Amino acid sequence: MLDWIANGVALAWLINGDARTVTIYRPDLPPETRSILREIAVEGPFSGFTFNLTDI
């Protein structure tokens, strides 16, 4: 994930369904881990889009 961010990706999610966590990667910020989410909202150019995590 850090390689993707270093190569220009603006936002990346690492979803761990077993642990029920999402780690969010963004340029110039440390990774942020959130837990037990039902959905996650996209930031930046695709803001307004949400991803439903309940089936994962």
Backbone bond lengths (Angstrom), bond angles and torsions (degrees), N, CA, C in turn:
res aa  C-N    CA-C-N  psi(-1)  N-CA   C-N-CA  omega(-1)  CA-C   N-CA-C  phi
1 M - - - 1.438 - - 1.529 110.70 -
2 L 1.318 116.37 -42.64 1.464 119.03 -180.00 1.527 111.19 -64.67
3 D 1.339 117.43 -33.74 1.458 120.20 175.78 1.522 110.82 -64.02
4 W 1.323 117.44 -40.84 1.470 120.73 178.95 1.521 110.38 -62.59
5 I 1.325 116.01 -45.62 1.472 119.99 179.07 1.528 109.83 -62.13
6 A 1.320 117.09 -42.78 1.464 121.10 179.74 1.523 112.11 -63.09
7 N 1.330 116.90 -24.11 1.460 121.39 -178.95 1.523 113.23 -100.50
8 G 1.342 117.17 16.12 1.454 119.68 170.18 1.509 117.81 110.71
9 V 1.322 118.77 -5.50 1.461 119.58 177.51 1.521 108.55 -68.84
10 A 1.330 117.63 133.13 1.464 121.75 -174.53 1.521 113.62 -85.93
11 L 1.324 117.68 -23.12 1.468 120.75 -177.25 1.518 108.60 -158.18
12 A 1.333 116.75 132.71 1.465 121.24 177.52 1.516 109.31 -139.51
13 W 1.325 115.45 142.44 1.468 121.46 177.21 1.521 108.55 -117.67
14 L 1.310 116.45 135.24 1.453 122.15 170.95 1.524 105.85 -110.82
15 I 1.325 116.29 107.86 1.470 122.05 -175.25 1.511 108.83 -98.38
16 N 1.339 116.75 123.79 1.459 123.07 176.03 1.521 107.08 -112.83
17 G 1.329 116.42 98.66 1.464 121.40 -177.45 1.519 113.27 -64.87
18 D 1.341 117.32 -35.07 1.465 120.19 -179.76 1.529 111.44 -66.43
19 A 1.322 116.55 -42.81 1.466 120.84 -178.95 1.528 111.74 -87.45
20 R 1.341 115.91 -9.16 1.469 122.35 -178.26 1.527 111.22 57.58
21 T 1.343 114.89 47.14 1.461 121.07 178.20 1.528 109.90 -127.32
22 V 1.318 114.35 155.62 1.468 122.24 171.49 1.523 106.44 -129.49
23 T 1.323 116.19 124.60 1.456 120.42 174.64 1.523 106.81 -102.71
24 I 1.329 115.60 126.20 1.451 122.93 -175.69 1.528 108.66 -103.86
25 Y 1.324 115.17 127.43 1.466 122.02 179.26 1.528 108.38 -113.46
26 R 1.339 115.32 131.78 1.466 122.82 178.19 1.522 107.89 -139.32
27 P 1.341 116.97 152.35 1.470 119.03 177.02 1.531 111.09 -61.92
28 D 1.300 115.91 142.07 1.472 123.94 173.97 1.527 114.35 63.77
29 L 1.325 118.32 16.43 1.466 122.20 176.37 1.521 108.97 -133.86
30 P 1.334 117.35 148.64 1.467 118.09 175.43 1.533 109.67 -69.86
31 P 1.331 117.75 153.66 1.466 119.83 176.47 1.531 110.54 -57.92
32 E 1.317 115.80 143.83 1.468 122.09 -179.84 1.525 108.42 -120.62
33 T 1.328 117.30 124.36 1.461 121.17 179.71 1.520 109.77 -104.55
34 R 1.327 114.16 128.93 1.469 121.33 175.80 1.516 107.57 -117.50
35 S 1.326 115.90 149.56 1.466 118.37 -177.15 1.521 111.28 -127.45
36 I 1.348 112.57 156.88 1.456 124.03 175.92 1.530 111.57 48.61
37 L 1.315 115.21 59.18 1.455 121.79 178.62 1.525 110.28 -100.65
38 R 1.292 116.85 146.88 1.465 120.95 172.12 1.518 110.99 -90.62
39 E 1.343 115.36 -31.01 1.448 120.11 176.77 1.521 108.81 -154.31
40 I 1.307 114.88 162.85 1.459 120.39 177.08 1.522 107.73 -132.49
41 A 1.306 116.37 139.66 1.462 121.93 -179.02 1.523 109.86 -97.18
42 V 1.318 114.87 140.79 1.463 121.49 178.27 1.520 108.92 -79.95
43 E 1.319 115.22 145.48 1.458 122.21 177.83 1.525 108.93 -109.60
44 G 1.308 116.44 169.69 1.458 121.37 173.82 1.514 113.14 75.90
45 P 1.351 116.68 -139.10 1.463 120.06 -171.91 1.531 113.90 -64.06
46 F 1.310 118.01 -20.34 1.462 120.85 -179.71 1.529 112.10 -108.58
47 S 1.333 116.74 20.58 1.465 119.42 -178.56 1.521 109.45 -57.23
48 G 1.305 114.73 145.02 1.457 121.42 -174.92 1.521 111.93 104.90
49 F 1.336 117.39 -22.31 1.460 122.33 176.84 1.522 108.80 -84.37
50 T 1.319 117.51 134.81 1.470 121.04 174.22 1.519 109.22 -121.56
51 F 1.319 115.08 148.62 1.452 122.40 -179.52 1.511 108.33 -114.33
52 N 1.339 117.33 121.34 1.457 123.39 -178.28 1.528 108.97 -79.49
53 L 1.313 116.98 124.09 1.458 122.66 -176.98 1.526 113.72 -103.60
54 T 1.314 118.34 0.59 1.465 120.08 -172.18 1.521 113.66 -64.17
55 D 1.328 118.25 -28.63 1.466 120.46 -179.29 1.515 113.86 -88.34
56 I 1.328 116.59 -2.57 1.473 119.61 -178.47 1.513 109.68 -94.27
